[in-house]
Amino acid sequence: MTLAASQAEHTRGFSLHCQGLVREAEPFYRSALALDPDFKEAWMNLGLVAYKLGRSAEAQACQREALRIDPESPDAQNNLGMIHYSRGHLAEAENCFRAALRLDSAHPNATLNLGSVRQLAGHVEEAEGLFRRALALGVDPVRAKTNLALALMEQVRPLEAEQCCREALAINPASPEARSNLALALLTMGRLDEGWRAYESRWEVEAMSAPAPRLPRPRWLGQELNGETVLLYAEQGFGDTLQFCRYVPMVAAAGGRVVLVVPKALRRLMTTLDGVAELLCEDDGANLPPFDYHCPLLSLPLAFGTTMETIPAPASYLRADAAGWSDVLDGLPGLKVGLVWAGKSRTAQPHAVAIDKRRSMRLADMAPLLLVPGCSFVSLQLGPPAAQMPALPEDVLLHDVSGRMGDWADTADLIMGLDLVIAVDTAVAHLAGALGKPVWMLNRFDSCWRWFLGRDDTPWYPSMRQFRQTSRGDWASVIGRVRDALAERSCG
């Protein structure tokens, strides 16, 4: 009788769980376990509820309890791997997925999840094969095809990625992951009209963006303005804000009164941006002034109907003054060159961590540039990668002024006193372009969508030149080309 009652409670919980009502399902799972503490499926599903509700430690404990009851459960191993994955513990996740596949070599979800881990570890061709096998094994095709699309994008195969996303959307037109990945493929190929529209789905994809802010007024989508106040706000990283703040003067020119909200580190720099009537920090969010419309910065290209032909690309749109750095820069001989070799790591997002690794290099990889005669080099690198500087040979000089760079305005002032910035794909490259300074960007093989395909220039920044990897991870050939170009420039 107790087992039957336990099963009935579990069935009620599972029914609610399948409807997405995880909070409502939880009491029934607990009731089932109170009646039968060795109910493996109830432990697994309670663990999935805890995982969904952000209680990772409890979720792990539930799956381990299921494995205590049944050490041969591939589902519990797969579930435990998913929890490790969500916490960024990729080695532990891989061990769990492989354990699940040892127990059941045709486990569709473990196959798919192992593919995700292998892709993040840099084995993208292996990941593609695992995603295709998972599809053949009958895994959720929408999830598999969206994952496959990312693997194809990483191999610079955007047309195939587009096809995968469209197939996923044909099955589930509401999938934000499929639509968001479609946006990345379309934007990469320069098909901006549909790309911007699809990119709005980013707000529904947890790994890409913070949740959309709940604001009481309507979104501005390009409606006619006659003095109405438009609240514009930053999203994603510093580089995104620096790139898309170029649209702020256009909103003002269209008749809007602009209130701009940015991270505190950008506030002082943004006082140089035209068209801003009121400038706020994100910390001021609870004290917003009245406004008529709102729009995130990365939705402004959609609002203005930006195409490849109409990308706004002023020579510069931010300003800075190098006077405060004269004590450092005036005494430097030759061409004054700023260097950045690594981006900021976003440790909470596994896919972002993998991208950060691909877009960054070690200072040792960039060191051949420091031997080019006729140049003086200044580090613009901040964060943990700056700790690589003491490892340089004693006869190689790279000036470290990081102790004086308090915010982005300080960095902008320093850049204004340089002749050239050489940087990987980071916010500093965007800042140099926004200031109109010559900038050479060293770009990974599977570059971000905003740099498009096969270009050594960019319509976003007239002063930027791109040096792209021709194969994944090959910084040596990039540095060789940059070294030759730098030697030619320093002699010229």
C-alpha positions in Angstrom: 0.0 0.0 0.0 2.8 2.4 0.9 4.6 1.7 -2.4 1.4 2.3 -4.4 0.8 5.5 -2.5 4.4 6.6 -3.1 4.0 5.9 -6.8 0.8 7.9 -6.9 2.4 10.9 -5.3 5.3 10.7 -7.7 3.0 10.4 -10.7 1.2 13.6 -9.6 4.5 15.4 -9.2 5.8 14.2 -12.6 2.6 15.3 -14.3 3.1 18.9 -13.0 6.8 18.7 -13.8 6.1 17.9 -17.4 3.9 21.0 -17.6 6.9 23.1 -16.4 5.3 23.6 -12.9 8.4 22.5 -11.0 7.7 24.3 -7.7 4.3 22.7 -7.7 5.8 19.3 -8.4 8.3 19.4 -5.6 6.0 18.6 -2.6 4.7 15.5 -4.4 8.2 14.2 -4.9 9.0 14.8 -1.3 5.8 13.1 -0.2 6.7 10.1 -2.4 10.1 9.9 -0.8 8.6 10.2 2.7 6.6 7.1 1.9 9.5 5.3 0.1 13.0 6.6 0.8 14.5 4.3 -1.8 12.4 5.6 -4.7 15.1 6.2 -7.2 13.0 8.1 -9.8 11.7 10.4 -7.1 15.2 11.3 -6.0 16.2 12.0 -9.7 13.2 14.1 -10.4 13.5 16.0 -7.1 17.1 16.7 -8.1 16.0 18.1 -11.4 13.5 20.4 -9.6 16.3 21.6 -7.3 18.6 22.1 -10.3 15.9 24.1 -12.1 15.3 26.3 -9.0 19.0 27.0 -8.7 19.8 24.8 -5.7 22.8 23.0 -7.2 24.2 21.5 -4.1 20.9 19.9 -3.2 20.4 18.8 -6.8 23.8 17.0 -6.8 22.9 15.3 -3.5 19.6 14.0 -4.9 21.3 12.5 -7.9 24.0 10.9 -5.7 21.2 9.4 -3.6 19.7 7.9 -6.7 23.1 6.4 -7.6 23.4 5.0 -4.1 20.2 3.2 -4.7 21.1 2.2 -8.2 24.8 2.6 -9.2 23.9 1.4 -12.7 21.5 4.2 -13.5 22.7 6.1 -16.7 20.0 8.7 -16.2 21.2 9.7 -12.7 24.8 9.9 -14.1 23.6 12.1 -16.9 21.6 14.3 -14.5 24.6 14.7 -12.3 26.7 15.6 -15.3 24.2 18.3 -16.2 24.5 19.9 -12.8 28.3 19.8 -12.9 28.1 21.4 -16.3 25.9 24.2 -15.1 28.4 25.1 -12.4 31.3 25.2 -14.9 32.8 21.9 -13.5 33.5 20.5 -17.0 35.9 17.7 -16.1 33.4 16.3 -13.6 30.6 16.7 -16.1 32.5 14.8 -18.8 33.2 12.0 -16.3 29.5 11.7 -15.6 28.5 11.7 -19.2 31.1 9.1 -20.1 29.9 7.0 -17.1 26.3 7.2 -18.4 27.5 6.0 -21.8 29.4 3.1 -20.4 26.2 2.0 -18.8 24.2 2.7 -22.0 26.2 3.5 -25.1 23.0 4.6 -26.9 21.9 7.1 -24.2 20.7 10.1 -26.4 21.0 12.9 -23.8 24.4 11.8 -22.5 25.7 11.6 -26.1 24.4 15.2 -26.7 25.7 16.5 -23.4 29.1 14.9 -23.9 29.2 16.7 -27.3 28.7 20.1 -25.5 31.5 19.4 -23.1 33.9 18.3 -25.8 33.1 21.4 -27.8 34.0 23.6 -24.8 37.2 21.7 -24.5 38.2 22.7 -28.0 37.3 19.4 -29.8 34.7 20.9 -32.1 34.8 18.2 -34.8 34.3 15.5 -32.2 31.4 17.5 -30.8 29.8 17.7 -34.2 30.0 14.0 -34.5 28.4 13.5 -31.1 25.6 15.9 -31.9 24.8 14.1 -35.1 24.9 10.7 -33.3 22.5 12.1 -30.6 20.1 13.1 -33.4 20.2 9.6 -34.8 19.5 8.2 -31.4 16.4 10.2 -31.1 17.3 13.0 -28.8 15.2 16.2 -28.7 15.9 17.4 -32.3 15.5 21.1 -31.5 18.1 21.0 -28.8 20.5 18.9 -30.9 20.2 21.0 -34.0 20.8 24.3 -32.0 23.9 22.7 -30.5 25.0 21.5 -33.9 24.6 25.0 -35.3 27.0 26.4 -32.7 29.6 23.7 -33.6 29.2 24.6 -37.2 29.6 28.3 -36.5 32.8 27.6 -34.6 34.0 25.9 -37.8 33.0 29.0 -39.8 30.2 27.1 -41.6 27.4 29.7 -41.1 25.2 28.5 -44.1 25.0 25.0 -42.6 24.3 26.5 -39.2 21.5 28.5 -40.6 20.0 25.4 -42.1 20.2 23.6 -38.7 18.4 26.5 -37.0 15.7 26.7 -39.6 15.1 23.0 -39.2 14.8 23.4 -35.4 12.4 26.3 -35.8 10.3 24.3 -38.2 9.8 21.8 -35.3 9.4 24.5 -32.6 9.0 28.0 -33.9 9.1 29.3 -30.3 12.6 28.0 -29.5 14.7 31.1 -28.4 17.9 29.1 -28.6 17.3 28.2 -32.3 16.3 31.7 -33.2 19.2 33.3 -31.3 21.7 30.9 -33.1 20.0 31.7 -36.4 20.6 35.4 -35.6 24.3 34.7 -35.1 24.6 32.9 -38.4 22.7 35.6 -40.4 24.6 38.5 -38.8 27.9 36.8 -39.5 26.9 36.6 -43.2 25.9 40.2 -43.3 22.2 39.5 -43.6 21.3 42.2 -41.1 17.6 42.8 -41.7 16.5 39.3 -40.6 19.5 39.0 -38.3 18.6 41.9 -36.1 15.0 40.7 -35.8 16.1 37.2 -34.8 18.7 38.7 -32.4 15.9 40.0 -30.2 15.5 36.4 -28.9 18.7 36.8 -27.0 16.7 38.1 -24.0 15.1 34.6 -23.7 18.4 32.7 -23.8 20.0 32.5 -20.3 23.5 32.0 -21.5 23.6 35.1 -23.7 22.0 37.9 -21.8 20.5 38.9 -18.5 16.8 38.8 -18.3 15.0 41.7 -20.0 14.4 44.5 -17.6 10.7 45.0 -16.6 10.0 48.6 -17.4 6.6 50.3 -17.3 6.8 52.1 -20.7 6.9 50.6 -24.3 10.0 49.7 -26.2 11.2 52.2 -28.8 11.3 50.4 -32.1 11.9 53.5 -34.3 8.6 55.3 -33.7 8.5 59.0 -34.6 9.8 61.2 -31.8 8.9 64.7 -30.9 10.8 65.4 -27.7 9.8 62.2 -25.9 12.3 60.8 -23.4 13.9 57.6 -24.5 15.7 55.5 -21.9 18.7 53.7 -23.4 20.7 51.2 -21.4 23.8 49.0 -21.7 23.7 45.2 -21.9 26.2 42.4 -22.2 29.9 43.6 -22.1 31.8 46.8 -22.2 32.7 46.2 -25.8 29.1 46.0 -26.8 28.3 49.3 -25.0 31.3 51.0 -26.7 30.3 49.7 -30.1 26.5 50.5 -30.0 26.6 53.8 -28.1 27.2 55.3 -31.6 23.5 55.1 -32.0 22.8 57.5 -29.1 23.3 60.7 -31.1 21.1 59.3 -33.8 18.2 58.9 -31.3 18.7 62.5 -30.2 18.8 63.6 -33.9 15.5 61.7 -34.5 13.8 64.0 -31.9 14.3 62.0 -28.7 15.5 63.2 -25.3 18.0 60.5 -24.3 18.6 59.2 -20.8 21.6 56.8 -21.0 22.3 54.1 -18.3 25.8 52.6 -18.4 28.1 50.7 -16.0 29.9 52.9 -13.5 33.3 52.2 -15.1 32.0 53.8 -18.4 30.2 56.8 -16.9 33.0 59.3 -17.1 33.9 58.3 -20.7 30.3 58.5 -21.8 30.1 62.2 -20.9 32.0 62.8 -24.1 29.2 61.2 -26.2 27.0 63.6 -28.1 23.2 63.5 -27.7 22.9 62.5 -24.0 20.5 64.6 -22.0 21.0 62.7 -18.8 23.6 60.1 -17.9 23.1 57.5 -15.1 25.0 54.5 -13.7 23.5 51.1 -13.5 23.5 51.5 -9.7 21.0 54.3 -10.1 18.4 51.9 -11.7 16.0 52.2 -8.8 15.9 56.0 -9.3 15.1 56.3 -13.0 13.6 59.5 -14.2 10.3 59.5 -16.0 10.6 58.3 -19.6 8.3 57.6 -22.5 10.2 54.8 -24.3 13.1 52.4 -23.5 15.5 50.5 -25.7 18.6 48.4 -25.0 21.7 49.5 -27.0 22.0 46.3 -29.0 18.4 46.7 -30.3 19.1 50.1 -31.8 20.4 48.7 -35.1 16.9 47.0 -35.4 15.1 50.2 -34.5 17.1 52.1 -37.2 16.8 49.3 -39.8 20.6 49.1 -40.1 21.9 47.3 -43.2 25.4 46.7 -44.4 25.1 49.8 -46.5 23.8 52.0 -43.6 26.0 51.0 -40.7 26.8 54.3 -39.0 30.6 54.6 -38.9 31.7 58.1 -37.9 35.5 58.6 -37.8 35.1 58.9 -34.0 32.2 59.4 -31.6 34.0 59.4 -28.2 36.6 61.9 -27.1 39.6 61.8 -24.8 42.6 63.9 -23.8 46.1 62.5 -23.6 47.5 65.4 -21.5 47.3 63.5 -18.3 49.7 60.9 -19.7 52.4 63.2 -21.0 54.8 62.2 -18.2 54.7 58.6 -19.5 54.4 59.1 -23.2 56.5 62.2 -24.0 59.7 60.4 -23.3 59.0 57.3 -25.3 60.9 57.1 -28.6 59.6 55.9 -31.9 56.1 54.6 -32.6 54.0 54.4 -29.4 52.0 51.1 -29.5 49.5 49.9 -26.9 49.0 46.1 -26.5 46.2 43.9 -25.3 46.6 40.1 -25.5 43.7 38.7 -23.6 40.0 39.4 -22.9 38.2 39.4 -19.6 37.1 35.9 -18.6 33.5 35.4 -17.8 33.8 32.4 -15.4 30.0 31.9 -14.8 29.2 31.1 -18.4 30.9 27.9 -19.8 30.4 28.9 -23.5 31.7 32.4 -22.8 34.8 30.9 -21.0 35.5 28.8 -24.1 35.1 31.9 -26.4 37.4 33.9 -24.1 40.1 31.2 -24.4 39.8 31.3 -28.2 39.9 35.1 -28.6 42.9 35.5 -26.2 46.5 34.6 -26.4 49.4 34.6 -24.0 51.8 37.5 -23.8 54.5 35.1 -24.8 52.6 34.6 -28.1 52.7 38.4 -28.7 56.3 38.8 -27.5 57.8 38.8 -31.1 56.2 42.2 -31.6 58.2 43.6 -28.8 61.4 43.0 -30.7 60.3 45.2 -33.7 62.8 48.2 -33.7 61.6 51.8 -33.7 58.7 51.1 -31.4 57.9 51.7 -27.7 55.3 49.5 -26.2 52.7 50.2 -23.5 50.5 47.6 -21.9 46.8 48.3 -22.0 46.1 44.9 -20.4 44.2 44.7 -17.1 43.1 41.8 -15.0 44.8 38.4 -14.4 46.6 38.2 -17.8 48.6 41.3 -16.8 50.4 39.1 -14.4 52.3 37.5 -17.3 54.4 40.6 -17.8 57.2 39.7 -15.3 57.9 36.6 -17.2 59.2 38.6 -20.2 63.0 38.5 -20.8 64.8 41.4 -19.1 65.9 43.0 -22.4 62.3 43.3 -23.6 60.6 46.5 -22.4 56.8 46.7 -22.0 55.7 49.7 -20.0 53.1 48.8 -17.3 50.9 51.7 -16.3 47.9 49.7 -15.1 48.1 51.2 -11.7 46.9 54.5 -13.1 44.0 53.2 -15.2 41.0 53.5 -12.9 38.2 53.6 -15.4 37.6 53.6 -19.1 38.2 57.3 -19.4 41.7 56.8 -18.1 42.3 54.1 -20.8 40.8 56.4 -23.5 43.1 59.3 -22.5 46.1 56.9 -22.7 45.0 55.6 -26.1 44.8 59.2 -27.4 48.5 59.6 -26.7 49.5 56.4 -28.7 50.1 56.0 -32.4 48.6 52.5 -32.6 46.7 50.0 -30.6 47.2 46.2 -31.2 44.6 44.1 -29.4 42.7 40.9 -29.5 38.9 41.1 -29.7 38.3 43.0 -26.5 36.6 46.2 -25.4 39.9 48.1 -25.8 39.8 47.4 -29.6 36.2 48.9 -29.6 37.4 51.9 -27.6 40.3 52.6 -29.9 37.9 52.5 -32.9 35.4 54.7 -31.2 38.1 57.3 -30.6 39.2 57.1 -34.2 42.7 55.8 -33.3 44.4 53.3 -35.6 43.8 49.8 -34.2 44.9 46.5 -35.4 42.6 43.7 -34.1 43.9 40.2 -33.9 40.9 38.0 -34.5 40.2 34.4 -33.8 39.3 31.9 -36.5 35.6 31.8 -35.6 35.3 35.5 -35.1 32.3 37.2 -33.5 29.3 37.9 -35.8 30.0 41.6 -35.8 33.3 41.3 -37.8 31.5 39.4 -40.6 33.3 37.0 -43.0 36.6 37.3 -44.8 37.3 41.0 -44.2 40.5 42.7 -43.1 38.6 45.9 -42.5 35.3 46.5 -40.8 32.4 48.8 -41.6 32.0 49.6 -37.9 35.3 51.3 -37.4 37.1 53.2 -40.3 40.4 53.2 -38.3 40.5 49.4 -37.7 42.4 46.7 -39.5 41.8 43.0 -38.9 44.4 40.3 -38.8 42.5 37.0 -38.7 43.6 33.4 -37.9 43.4 31.2 -40.9 43.1 28.1 -38.8 41.8 27.6 -35.3 44.3 28.5 -32.6 47.0 29.7 -35.0 48.3 32.9 -33.4 51.8 32.4 -34.7 51.0 33.2 -38.3 48.8 36.2 -37.2 51.7 37.6 -35.1 54.1 37.0 -38.0 51.9 39.2 -40.3 51.4 41.8 -37.6 55.2 41.9 -37.0 55.9 42.5 -40.7 53.3 45.2 -40.9 54.6 46.9 -37.7 58.2 46.8 -38.9 57.0 48.5 -42.2 55.1 51.1 -40.3 57.8 51.9 -37.8 60.3 52.4 -40.6 57.9 54.5 -42.7 
